[in-house]
Amino acid sequence: MGGMPPGMGDLMAQMMGGGMGGMGGGMAPPGMGRQRPAAEQPDVIPNGVTAVVRGLTGAAQHNGKSGRVSGFDVGSRRYTVMLEDGEALSIKGDNLLQALSCEVTGMQSKPELNRQRGVVRDFDAAKGRYVLALGAQAVSLKPENLILPKGARAKVVGLVSQPQWNGKVGKVLEFDREKRRYVVQMTADQQLSLKLECLLL
């Protein structure tokens, strides 16, 4: 080090510190800077969540396939989803159904199903029912018969008292079993208390 040319120590210090960090940032894939913070917003599905593709018209061959959310572009409001077959799709949130583990509740006709957990596989918009995989069987359930887990992102529907929230997505913070209502984070400083039927994946 004693024979190092003048100024070389400062140059190496820059490269080991902020200089190399700047180079790394420049080499990151386009859009990565926008994706990381957005994934923590209450209206954005986090990276790593398994989801089922649905409702595509231009690429209908992908409907029904499963994949994992790997990014979100704030500008286009589109998710990057890595399918199980290795293909990457850029699609809107309305074309994703989170394959979450949910709890059955409030079943009068089949009370033996209550408290059981299954994975959401589909949603029939015409009937307004989820298809839940419970072991080897598939059960068709209304939204009021399904408790979404903490962290789920879901769309507010059917609010009469505060209709401005209808169509907006929030994050489930908890479910109050006594009141049978969700606590849902909509913005940094706004939470809603919602009935089961007022949230849709």
Rosetta silent file (secondary structure, phi, psi, omega in degrees, C-alpha in Angstrom):
SEQUENCE: MGGMPPGMGDLMAQMMGGGMGGMGGGMAPPGMGRQRPAAEQPDVIPNGVTAVVRGLTGAAQHNGKSGRVSGFDVGSRRYTVMLEDGEALSIKGDNLLQALSCEVTGMQSKPELNRQRGVVRDFDAAKGRYVLALGAQAVSLKPENLILPKGARAKVVGLVSQPQWNGKVGKVLEFDREKRRYVVQMTADQQLSLKLECLLL
SCORE:     score description
SCORE:     0.000 S_00000001
   1 L     0.000  -27.959 -177.686    0.000    0.000    0.000 S_00000001
   2 L   -64.236  -28.886 -178.699    2.974    2.264    0.666 S_00000001
   3 L   -90.640    8.959 -177.802    3.851    2.262   -3.032 S_00000001
   4 L   -68.467  135.964  179.441    0.324    3.149   -4.183 S_00000001
   5 L   -58.642  151.922  179.229    0.195    6.179   -6.505 S_00000001
   6 L   -57.004  136.538  177.235   -1.179    9.397   -4.974 S_00000001
   7 L    89.006  -16.775 -176.545   -4.980    9.511   -5.006 S_00000001
   8 H   -67.307  -34.570  178.352   -5.377    5.766   -5.565 S_00000001
   9 H   -61.552  -42.182  179.183   -6.480    5.222   -1.966 S_00000001
  10 H   -64.918  -40.011 -179.435   -9.317    7.714   -2.390 S_00000001
  11 H   -63.270  -43.330  179.693  -10.371    6.068   -5.665 S_00000001
  12 H   -65.485  -37.379  179.535  -10.467    2.617   -4.060 S_00000001
  13 H   -63.121  -40.254  178.724  -12.457    3.984   -1.115 S_00000001
  14 H   -63.793  -42.053 -178.356  -15.046    5.396   -3.540 S_00000001
  15 H   -67.191  -37.089 -178.891  -15.296    2.065   -5.364 S_00000001
  16 H   -75.209  -21.508 -177.632  -15.666    0.098   -2.126 S_00000001
  17 H  -104.157 -114.883 -174.908  -18.322    2.516   -0.853 S_00000001
  18 H   -65.546  -29.645 -176.813  -20.834    4.597   -2.765 S_00000001
  19 H   -60.837  -47.928 -178.424  -19.181    4.056   -6.160 S_00000001
  20 H   -68.834  -35.538  178.640  -19.884    0.325   -6.349 S_00000001
  21 H   -62.254  -39.197  178.481  -23.368    0.789   -4.937 S_00000001
  22 H   -64.027  -40.264  179.349  -24.154    3.192   -7.746 S_00000001
  23 H   -63.418  -41.598 -179.453  -22.924    0.706  -10.321 S_00000001
  24 H   -62.617  -40.386 -179.516  -25.089   -2.024   -8.828 S_00000001
  25 H   -64.542  -36.461 -178.887  -28.159    0.192   -8.935 S_00000001
  26 H   -69.540  -24.952 -176.923  -27.571    1.009  -12.589 S_00000001
  27 H   -88.473   -5.969 -178.509  -27.378   -2.659  -13.500 S_00000001
  28 L   -66.774  148.738  178.850  -30.716   -3.560  -11.867 S_00000001
  29 L   -58.077  146.019 -179.780  -33.529   -4.583  -14.235 S_00000001
  30 L   -56.842  138.151  176.055  -35.760   -1.713  -15.376 S_00000001
  31 L    89.562  -12.649 -176.029  -38.658   -1.017  -13.033 S_00000001
  32 H   -63.270  -34.394  179.835  -37.174   -2.795  -10.010 S_00000001
  33 H   -63.606  -29.402 -179.179  -36.884    0.495   -8.146 S_00000001
  34 H   -82.827  -22.839 -170.957  -40.642    1.025   -8.502 S_00000001
  35 H   -80.205  -40.037 -171.395  -41.603   -2.487   -7.477 S_00000001
  36 H   -60.246  -53.685 -178.486  -40.089   -2.877   -4.019 S_00000001
  37 H   -66.741  -33.897 -177.195  -41.928   -0.104   -2.123 S_00000001
  38 H   -63.379  -31.327 -176.866  -45.216   -0.722   -3.962 S_00000001
  39 L   -63.925  -18.635 -179.082  -45.317   -4.338   -2.763 S_00000001
  40 L   -96.054    1.027  179.126  -45.855   -3.064    0.801 S_00000001
  41 L   -75.765  147.936 -177.111  -48.872   -0.905   -0.043 S_00000001
  42 L   -65.574  -18.130 -179.257  -52.244   -2.106    1.281 S_00000001
  43 L  -101.711   12.544 -177.329  -53.726   -2.189   -2.222 S_00000001
  44 L  -123.075  129.407  177.178  -50.924   -4.239   -3.797 S_00000001
  45 L   -66.319  128.057 -177.649  -50.538   -8.037   -3.680 S_00000001
  46 L   -69.356  156.285  173.671  -47.093   -8.785   -2.167 S_00000001
  47 L   -61.503  144.964  177.055  -44.385  -10.661   -4.014 S_00000001
  48 L    95.729  -13.647  179.893  -44.389  -14.407   -3.439 S_00000001
  49 L   -73.153  134.531  176.122  -48.164  -14.827   -3.206 S_00000001
  50 E   -80.045  135.615 -178.173  -49.539  -17.712   -5.274 S_00000001
  51 E  -142.403  156.148  178.152  -52.327  -16.681   -7.632 S_00000001
  52 E  -106.529  133.258  178.781  -54.515  -18.165  -10.352 S_00000001
  53 E   -78.022  136.566 -179.640  -54.818  -16.418  -13.724 S_00000001
  54 L  -149.485  154.766  170.560  -58.395  -15.706  -14.792 S_00000001
  55 L    71.004   13.290  177.332  -60.436  -13.675  -17.259 S_00000001
  56 L   -75.472  139.417  177.077  -57.762  -13.134  -19.895 S_00000001
  57 L  -107.457  -42.324 -179.148  -59.110  -12.649  -23.423 S_00000001
  58 L   -72.821  -26.287  179.436  -55.970  -11.938  -25.453 S_00000001
  59 L  -133.738   55.291 -173.861  -54.058  -14.829  -23.884 S_00000001
  60 H   -61.239  -18.688 -179.375  -56.924  -17.048  -22.771 S_00000001
  61 H   -65.727  -16.079 -179.713  -54.711  -20.127  -22.890 S_00000001
  62 H   -90.707  -11.727 -179.911  -53.213  -19.020  -19.569 S_00000001
  63 L   -58.434  134.238 -179.273  -56.536  -18.875  -17.706 S_00000001
  64 L    92.383  -11.366  178.899  -56.583  -21.356  -14.831 S_00000001
  65 L   -79.674  152.150  178.363  -52.788  -21.529  -14.549 S_00000001
  66 E  -106.065  153.583  177.146  -51.066  -20.864  -11.232 S_00000001
  67 E  -164.825 -177.763  179.031  -47.999  -18.768  -10.571 S_00000001
  68 E  -117.537  137.857  175.976  -46.297  -16.500   -8.080 S_00000001
  69 E   -67.887  127.171 -177.837  -46.377  -12.718   -8.001 S_00000001
  70 E  -122.980    0.240  178.368  -42.843  -11.471   -8.571 S_00000001
  71 E   178.674  165.062  178.929  -43.298   -7.749   -9.113 S_00000001
  72 E  -144.550  129.144  179.739  -45.634   -4.806   -9.550 S_00000001
  73 E   -99.534  116.048 -175.707  -45.282   -1.835  -11.889 S_00000001
  74 L   -62.413  -40.437 -176.565  -46.751    1.316  -10.348 S_00000001
  75 L   -64.163  -48.933 -177.173  -47.153    3.104  -13.678 S_00000001
  76 L   -89.958  -10.924 -176.248  -49.096    0.432  -15.542 S_00000001
  77 L    58.039   39.047  179.654  -50.693   -1.088  -12.404 S_00000001
  78 E  -118.401  146.018  176.836  -49.705   -4.519  -13.678 S_00000001
  79 E   -96.598  147.255  167.940  -48.240   -7.496  -11.856 S_00000001
  80 E   -97.223  124.109 -178.255  -45.469   -9.729  -13.088 S_00000001
  81 E  -121.458  125.381  176.467  -46.450  -13.344  -12.473 S_00000001
  82 E   -92.058  111.320 -179.225  -44.087  -16.277  -12.911 S_00000001
  83 E   -72.624  161.551 -179.208  -46.162  -19.252  -13.995 S_00000001
  84 L   -62.946  -25.427  179.141  -45.358  -22.780  -12.867 S_00000001
  85 L   -85.112    4.525  175.480  -44.252  -23.597  -16.431 S_00000001
  86 L    96.166   -7.704 -179.485  -41.612  -20.850  -16.255 S_00000001
  87 L   -82.819  144.669  178.921  -43.374  -18.245  -18.399 S_00000001
  88 E  -105.146  133.793  178.310  -43.718  -14.676  -17.099 S_00000001
  89 E  -119.103  146.889  172.402  -46.939  -12.712  -17.563 S_00000001
  90 E  -112.148  108.188 -173.104  -47.689   -9.025  -17.084 S_00000001
  91 E  -139.072  160.439  179.517  -51.336   -8.770  -16.046 S_00000001
  92 E   -77.409  159.484 -179.922  -53.785   -6.578  -14.154 S_00000001
  93 H   -61.336  -31.844  179.522  -54.943   -7.345  -10.638 S_00000001
  94 H   -65.299  -16.707  179.617  -58.464   -8.092  -11.856 S_00000001
  95 H  -100.001   16.460  177.967  -57.007  -11.072  -13.728 S_00000001
  96 E  -125.100  135.710  173.030  -55.478  -12.590  -10.591 S_00000001
  97 E  -119.578  114.510 -178.455  -57.165  -14.658   -7.895 S_00000001
  98 E   -65.561  124.209 -179.485  -55.026  -15.129   -4.796 S_00000001
  99 L   -86.351   73.262 -173.182  -54.867  -18.842   -3.961 S_00000001
 100 L   -96.526  155.738  174.373  -55.037  -18.283   -0.211 S_00000001
 101 E   -84.151  117.353 -175.122  -55.737  -20.634    2.661 S_00000001
 102 E  -123.305  162.018 -178.450  -59.120  -19.580    4.084 S_00000001
 103 E  -107.222  135.513  177.072  -61.426  -20.763    6.851 S_00000001
 104 E   -79.289  139.809 -178.888  -65.013  -21.888    6.346 S_00000001
 105 L  -149.108  155.800  171.219  -67.560  -20.205    8.598 S_00000001
 106 L    66.466   20.750  179.879  -71.288  -19.765    9.104 S_00000001
 107 L   -80.840  118.419  179.744  -72.387  -22.853    7.199 S_00000001
 108 L   -88.054  -43.052 -176.459  -75.905  -23.833    8.270 S_00000001
 109 L   -73.316  -31.636  179.806  -76.550  -26.684    5.829 S_00000001
 110 L  -131.360   70.746 -176.272  -73.133  -28.289    6.356 S_00000001
 111 H   -62.191  -20.625  179.337  -71.929  -27.245    9.825 S_00000001
 112 H   -66.224  -16.296  178.851  -69.247  -29.934    9.767 S_00000001
 113 H   -82.147  -21.360 -178.354  -67.324  -27.759    7.305 S_00000001
 114 L   -59.049  139.351 -178.640  -67.066  -24.836    9.717 S_00000001
 115 L    78.851   -8.925  175.309  -63.536  -24.143   10.980 S_00000001
 116 L   -75.524  153.210 -179.946  -62.038  -26.255    8.211 S_00000001
 117 E  -115.544  142.393  177.111  -59.402  -24.630    6.030 S_00000001
 118 E  -147.857  174.819 -177.623  -59.006  -24.892    2.290 S_00000001
 119 E  -107.629  131.552  178.011  -57.339  -23.129   -0.641 S_00000001
 120 E   -67.150  127.714 -178.746  -59.236  -20.837   -2.981 S_00000001
 121 E  -114.716  -23.511 -177.112  -59.085  -22.215   -6.525 S_00000001
 122 E  -163.739  165.992  173.474  -61.651  -20.171   -8.452 S_00000001
 123 E  -139.704  123.096  179.146  -64.379  -17.556   -8.232 S_00000001
 124 E   -92.861  101.599 -176.010  -67.611  -17.758  -10.192 S_00000001
 125 L   -64.398  -34.489 -178.767  -68.576  -14.124  -10.725 S_00000001
 126 L   -64.365  -40.718 -179.698  -71.989  -15.048  -12.147 S_00000001
 127 L   -92.690  -13.880 -177.727  -72.928  -16.992   -9.012 S_00000001
 128 L    66.941   37.880 -176.933  -70.849  -14.879   -6.637 S_00000001
 129 E  -131.262  144.984  172.719  -69.206  -17.954   -5.151 S_00000001
 130 E   -86.636  152.662  167.752  -65.691  -19.160   -4.458 S_00000001
 131 E  -105.505  116.400 -176.635  -64.502  -22.652   -5.258 S_00000001
 132 E  -111.718  128.648  177.027  -62.564  -23.875   -2.229 S_00000001
 133 E   -86.187  112.284  176.946  -60.414  -27.008   -2.271 S_00000001
 134 E  -111.720   92.730 -175.282  -60.992  -28.910    0.973 S_00000001
 135 L    63.116 -122.264 -178.140  -58.737  -31.929    0.727 S_00000001
 136 L   -88.006   -9.596 -177.898  -60.033  -34.049   -2.141 S_00000001
 137 E  -105.754  155.540  176.162  -63.344  -32.217   -2.442 S_00000001
 138 E  -113.048  130.698 -176.682  -64.248  -28.850   -3.943 S_00000001
 139 E  -118.835  137.646  177.319  -66.840  -26.720   -2.161 S_00000001
 140 E   -96.001  120.930 -172.949  -68.771  -23.741   -3.563 S_00000001
 141 E  -131.257  142.909  172.255  -69.031  -20.975   -0.963 S_00000001
 142 L   -75.185  156.863  178.985  -70.442  -17.466   -0.723 S_00000001
 143 H   -55.063  -33.213 -179.584  -68.066  -14.711    0.468 S_00000001
 144 H   -73.337   -4.942  177.516  -69.873  -14.602    3.838 S_00000001
 145 H  -107.544   17.477 -177.488  -68.885  -18.236    4.402 S_00000001
 146 E  -138.259  124.406  176.192  -65.166  -17.646    3.962 S_00000001
 147 E   -96.399  115.234  178.349  -62.750  -15.909    6.318 S_00000001
 148 L   -73.941  146.176 -177.505  -59.846  -14.399    4.398 S_00000001
 149 L   -77.203  163.399  174.140  -56.441  -14.611    6.138 S_00000001
 150 L   -58.394  138.341  178.603  -54.420  -11.728    7.526 S_00000001
 151 L    93.358  -13.080  179.467  -52.475   -9.973    4.794 S_00000001
 152 L   -63.933  142.121  172.297  -54.950  -10.807    2.027 S_00000001
 153 E   -99.655  128.102 -175.578  -55.609   -8.039   -0.469 S_00000001
 154 E  -144.213  154.130 -176.898  -59.292   -7.783   -1.298 S_00000001
 155 E   -92.482  135.115  177.811  -61.704   -5.454   -3.064 S_00000001
 156 E   -77.555  132.333  179.386  -64.414   -3.608   -1.159 S_00000001
 157 L  -138.820  151.809  169.905  -67.934   -4.196   -2.512 S_00000001
 158 L    71.097   16.306  177.818  -71.504   -3.351   -1.530 S_00000001
 159 L   -77.674  130.234  179.044  -70.853   -0.544    0.952 S_00000001
 160 L   -99.490  -41.762 -177.238  -73.842    1.763    1.320 S_00000001
 161 L   -71.210  -33.314  179.638  -72.687    4.060    4.121 S_00000001
 162 L  -132.151   66.998 -174.219  -69.268    4.756    2.546 S_00000001
 163 H   -63.814  -14.546 -179.849  -69.684    3.993   -1.161 S_00000001
 164 H   -64.652  -18.653 -179.620  -66.480    5.859   -2.045 S_00000001
 165 H   -89.121  -13.728 -179.482  -64.525    2.761   -0.993 S_00000001
 166 L   -59.726  133.890 -179.076  -66.353    0.361   -3.305 S_00000001
 167 L    88.669   -8.458  179.465  -64.013   -1.046   -5.945 S_00000001
 168 L   -95.195  152.082 -176.341  -60.887   -0.168   -3.952 S_00000001
 169 E  -101.733  137.710  177.086  -58.448   -2.766   -2.610 S_00000001
 170 E  -133.889  175.069 -177.820  -57.331   -3.022    1.002 S_00000001
 171 E  -108.512  126.695  177.914  -55.275   -5.261    3.271 S_00000001
 172 E   -71.236  120.524  178.107  -56.927   -7.543    5.840 S_00000001
 173 E   -92.795  -39.477  178.937  -55.383   -6.811    9.239 S_00000001
 174 E  -167.268  169.072  175.711  -57.545   -9.104   11.350 S_00000001
 175 E  -125.349  122.216  178.670  -60.961  -10.708   11.706 S_00000001
 176 E   -87.620  107.794 -175.534  -63.085  -10.052   14.795 S_00000001
 177 L   -68.251  -31.599 -179.125  -64.966  -13.315   15.366 S_00000001
 178 L   -69.701  -45.008  179.922  -67.360  -11.788   17.877 S_00000001
 179 L   -86.230  -14.844 -175.572  -68.430   -8.964   15.575 S_00000001
 180 L    56.147   48.436  179.195  -67.848  -11.061   12.435 S_00000001
 181 E  -136.930  147.059  172.774  -66.095   -8.156   10.794 S_00000001
 182 E   -84.904  151.384  162.351  -62.722   -7.561    9.178 S_00000001
 183 E  -103.840  118.895 -172.319  -60.396   -4.726   10.060 S_00000001
 184 E  -121.611  126.502  176.955  -59.085   -3.589    6.677 S_00000001
 185 E   -83.515  118.442 -179.854  -56.235   -1.159    5.999 S_00000001
 186 E  -100.474  -42.835  176.544  -57.162    1.058    3.039 S_00000001
 187 E  -137.632 -177.398 -178.518  -54.540    3.806    3.309 S_00000001
 188 L   -59.766  -30.922 -176.308  -51.759    4.717    5.720 S_00000001
 189 L  -125.469   17.016 -178.582  -54.264    6.385    8.075 S_00000001
 190 E  -130.217  121.982  175.813  -57.620    4.864    7.114 S_00000001
 191 E  -121.697  150.333  178.030  -59.073    1.554    8.304 S_00000001
 192 E  -122.175  149.522  172.183  -62.516    0.094    7.707 S_00000001
 193 E  -105.643  113.444 -170.415  -64.630   -2.389    9.672 S_00000001
 194 E  -125.652  144.002  173.525  -66.273   -4.616    7.058 S_00000001
 195 E   -70.662  161.073 -178.728  -68.651   -7.558    6.979 S_00000001
 196 H   -55.355  -43.205 -175.577  -67.495  -10.773    5.314 S_00000001
 197 H   -73.920   -4.414 -179.031  -69.622  -10.205    2.202 S_00000001
 198 H   -95.170    8.257  176.918  -68.085   -6.752    1.655 S_00000001
 199 E  -129.222  133.839  176.976  -64.671   -8.122    0.625 S_00000001
 200 E  -129.872  135.040  175.591  -63.806  -10.053   -2.518 S_00000001
 201 L   -64.813    0.000    0.000  -60.435  -11.501   -3.543 S_00000001
